Amino acid sequence: MRSDLTIILFLKDRHEFNRRFLKYYLKKGNNINLIISDGGKKKISKDCKILFKNNSRVKYFAFPEDKSYKNYYIKIFKSLKNVKTEFVLFADNDDFLVYENILKFLRFIKNKNKYIGVGGTMIGFNIVKKNDRDFKLSNLNMIYNKINLDKKNKIDRFNEFMKNFSDLPRNCIMKRSVLLKNYKLSSKFFEDNIEVKDHFSVLYNVIHGKIKIFDIPIIMHQTHFNSEGNKRYNVIKKNFLNTNYIKDLILLDDILCKKLKCRKYYILEKYFKNVSDVIFQNFEPKKEPSSKELYSFFINKLKRRIIKNDKIVQSSKKFSYNKNVKKIVNDIESFLENND
């Protein structure tokens, strides 16, 4: 299994997307290793297994069901331990990976030892099916804003990222060694608090080293409502009321401040400023709100933020439909028409 990059496809049901992802991978990315990390209640179908049965680059691992986010993070860590390549990219089965650009990114990072990761933009879209053989991608939108993550100074890099906090650093090609350290910690701590686990893993990548973000797509993501974001909202709401929530944030601060080599609570102060800015922007009560009103406002804001960050809500920003994107869109539409 020789290559410089391994894609880890994390599965938990949503079987309607499995065959599509695998067929597109076999058409476009078959010179890249693939690990299928299956934590679904019902495992991948025999029909899908036949697609990669004789492909030495594809390895399939069936894990216990992801009944909790703690189990899910343990699955991530164990999957990384099975990787033999220097670089790793995480994937979901409702994504189309842009393999041509991924190979460009890989060439970049192989020649840049001072970088720990490289990525690009993420574009959301809907699929319109006009008839049995006519598929169109619509409502294209930028999921995350492009952000500069290649500042040399780690505190400058961290502060720049906190101005526009997102999950973008989890969707980059990263050095396996960095991810192993990252998920060894995030799978061990924070129990089932998915919000803190996710934010810890993102911040760990940003603090650890420089990440180059190019202004071309790395992932095309189909927006739909069969998403983890809808399930996660109630989990995060429950975690917010848990007495361990603040303890988890203090632990996050303790671990990452040592890595950032800054004073205690520096990260926590920036973290709360970022969260409070999101929650309380445009919030001007006519009177001092009660604790009940504040809680209700927080929960509603939190719900909207989670759903938006989980790539369900379309971006309101103007989308630049350049030649590179147009080629990718045409390629995906052609694939859908011939592989329905």
Protein Blocks (a to p, Z undefined) as FASTA:
>chain_A
ZZfbdcddddeejlllmmmmmmmmmmmmmmbccddddfbfbdcdfklmmmmmmmmkbccd
dddddfbfklmmmmmmmmmmmpcbfbdcdddfkbccdfklmmmmmmmmmmmmkbcbdcdd
ddddddddfblmlccdehiacfbdcddfkbfblklmmmmmmmmgcfklmmcccdfklmmm
mmmmmmmggplamklmmmmmmmmmmmmpccdddfbdfbdcdddfbdfklmmmmmmmmmmm
pmklmmmmmmmmmmmmmmnopaehklmmmmmmmmmmmmmgoiacfbdcdfklmmmmmmmm
mmmmmmmmnomaccfbdcdddfklmmmmmmmmmmmmmmZZ
